[in-house]
Amino acid sequence: MSTSIPYRAPWWLPGGHAQTLYGVLFAHAKIGWNRERWETPDGDFIDVDRLPGAPDAPLVALFHGLEGSSRSHYAGAFARELGRRGWRGAVVHFRGCSGEPNRLPRAYHSGDAEEIRWVLRRLSAESRATPLFAAGVSLGGNALLKWLGEDANASNVVLAAAAVSAPVDLMAAGDALGRGFNLVYTRAFLATMRTRAEEKLARFPGLFDGKAMRRARTLREFDDVVTAPLHGFRDTDDYWTRASSKPLLARIRVPTLLINARNDPFLPGTALPERSGVSDAVQLEFPDEGGHAAFVGAPFPGNIDWMPRRVTGFFEEAMSARKAGSNAHVDGIIPH
C-alpha cells in the first residue's frame, strides 16, 4: 500500500462521530510493551513504554491524547506498523497517565512543550546516529507542534514530526466539546479526570476547589478550576489561548505532517490552519472525513492502518531526503 494514497472513508461508516467511535470501541490491539520509568528534573517521573527493535533502527516517539496511554487504539496501530517496518517505538506517557499517580501537584496539559522538549532531547542523546521521529495524537499533537514552533533547535533533535487530529485552536476545540453530541466525549474524559483530581486533592488538601471540580460538566469548567491554575494559567481562556499551537505553525522548521479530518468532532473545520498560516516545512493534509484519531479503512470490518502508514511513510520520505542531501553534499552539488 502506498503511503501517499489519500484517505477515503469506508461507505459503511458515515460521519465524524461514527468514524471516531469506531477507533475507540473496536480498534484496540494487545502490544507487548517494555516499560521504563524516567525521573524528571523536578523530582517527578514519567513512564515510557518501548517497542523493541534493532539498536540502529529508526525510533518513533509517540505522544498520546487527553487521558490516553499506550493502551489507546492509535498507539496499538502505530506499534503494529512500526513492527512491520522493523522500527523502534516509544509511547511517552504524560504525568499520571500510565496507571500510577505522579508525585507532584502538576499533571499535564495541552501546551506542555517543555515536557516534550525534555523527553525528545533525552531520546535524541540516546539515539545518537539513528533517526529520531516524533508523532503526537490529539492533545499530544498540539503540545508537539507547540514545541516545534518554540524551539529554534528542534531540527537538531528530530528528523521529522507528525501531528494527527491536533486541536491546534484550543478555544475552538474546547467550545466544540461543550455542546451537542460532543458532550458524550466530554463526559468520558471528565470521568477519569475527576478521579485523578480527587486523588490529587487527597494528597494535597486545598490544592483547588473540590466542590467546583465535582460540579464541572464541561472541559471549560474543569480547566478553569483544575488544569489552568495547576499549570500557571490565570483561567481557561488564558490556558486555551497560550497553549494553542496554531499561532506557532509559521515558525516550524522541522519537516512536519499535519493530518486533521474536516469532520473531526473535536475541532471545527473552520478552525484548521490555512496554507498561509504555516511554514514551508509544514505539510497539511485535511481529508473531508476520518473523524478524530481514527481514519478507519475498508474493507469491512475495517482497520485503522492508514494513519500510522501515512505518518511512517512521511518519516521514510524525510530519511530519503536527508540521505539524498548528504549525497549531494558529498558529490559537490551543494556548495560547502
ZIKA-V150773 format. One record per backbone hydrogen bond with DSSP energy under -1.0 kcal/mol. CO is the residue of the C=O (numbers start at 1). NH is the residue of the N-H. E is the energy in kcal/mol with one decimal. If there is no record, write none. Layout:
co=(CO:CO)
nh=(NH:NH)
e=(E:E)
This chain:
co=(2:10:15:16:17:18:19:20:21:22:23:31:34:36:38:40:44:46:47:48:49:50:51:54:58:59:60:61:62:63:65:69:72:73:74:75:76:77:78:79:80:81:82:82:88:89:90:91:94:109:111:112:113:114:115:116:117:118:119:120:121:122:123:124:127:131:132:133:134:135:136:137:138:139:140:141:142:143:144:145:146:147:151:153:154:154:160:161:162:163:164:166:168:169:170:171:172:173:175:176:180:181:182:183:184:185:186:187:188:189:190:191:192:193:194:195:196:197:198:199:200:204:209:210:211:218:219:220:221:222:223:226:227:228:229:235:236:237:238:239:245:246:248:249:255:256:257:258:259:261:264:268:269:274:275:279:281:283:285:287:290:297:299:303:305:306:307:308:309:310:311:312:313:314:315:316:317:318:319:320:321:322:323:324:325:326:327:328:328)
nh=(5:13:19:20:21:22:23:24:25:26:27:33:50:48:46:43:40:38:93:36:91:34:89:57:88:133:90:135:92:137:68:72:76:77:78:79:80:81:82:83:84:85:86:87:60:51:62:49:97:112:113:116:117:118:119:120:121:122:123:124:125:126:127:128:130:59:159:61:162:63:164:140:142:143:144:145:146:147:148:149:150:151:154:156:157:158:134:257:136:259:138:168:246:173:174:175:176:177:178:179:183:184:186:187:188:189:190:191:192:193:194:195:196:197:198:199:200:201:202:203:204:207:213:214:215:222:223:224:225:226:228:230:231:233:232:239:240:241:242:243:248:249:251:279:161:283:163:285:165:264:267:271:272:277:278:282:256:258:260:262:295:303:302:297:309:310:311:312:313:314:315:316:317:318:319:320:321:322:323:324:325:326:327:328:329:330:331:333:334)
e=(-1.0:-1.7:-2.1:-2.1:-2.9:-1.8:-1.1:-1.4:-2.8:-3.0:-1.0:-1.6:-3.6:-2.9:-2.1:-1.9:-2.4:-3.0:-2.1:-2.5:-2.9:-2.4:-1.7:-2.1:-2.9:-2.9:-2.1:-3.0:-2.5:-2.5:-2.6:-1.5:-1.8:-1.9:-2.3:-2.3:-2.2:-1.9:-2.8:-2.5:-1.9:-1.8:-1.2:-2.4:-1.9:-3.0:-3.1:-2.3:-2.2:-1.5:-3.0:-1.6:-2.8:-2.3:-2.4:-2.7:-2.1:-1.8:-2.4:-2.5:-2.1:-1.8:-2.7:-2.0:-2.0:-2.5:-2.7:-2.8:-1.9:-2.6:-2.8:-1.7:-2.0:-2.4:-2.0:-2.5:-2.2:-2.0:-2.5:-2.0:-1.6:-2.8:-1.7:-1.8:-1.9:-2.2:-1.6:-2.2:-2.2:-2.6:-2.9:-2.1:-2.0:-2.4:-3.0:-2.2:-1.9:-2.1:-1.2:-1.1:-1.8:-2.3:-2.0:-2.5:-1.5:-2.4:-2.9:-1.7:-1.0:-2.3:-2.7:-1.0:-2.1:-2.2:-2.8:-1.8:-2.0:-2.4:-1.9:-1.5:-2.8:-1.8:-2.1:-2.3:-1.3:-2.2:-3.1:-1.8:-1.2:-3.0:-2.8:-2.1:-1.0:-2.8:-1.1:-2.6:-3.3:-1.9:-2.5:-2.4:-2.1:-1.2:-1.9:-1.8:-2.4:-3.3:-2.8:-2.7:-3.2:-1.5:-1.1:-2.1:-1.3:-1.7:-1.3:-1.5:-2.5:-3.0:-1.8:-2.9:-2.4:-1.2:-2.5:-3.3:-1.9:-2.7:-2.4:-2.6:-2.0:-2.0:-2.0:-2.4:-2.1:-1.9:-2.1:-2.3:-2.4:-2.2:-2.4:-2.6:-2.4:-2.6:-2.5:-2.4:-2.1:-2.2:-2.5:-2.3:-1.1)
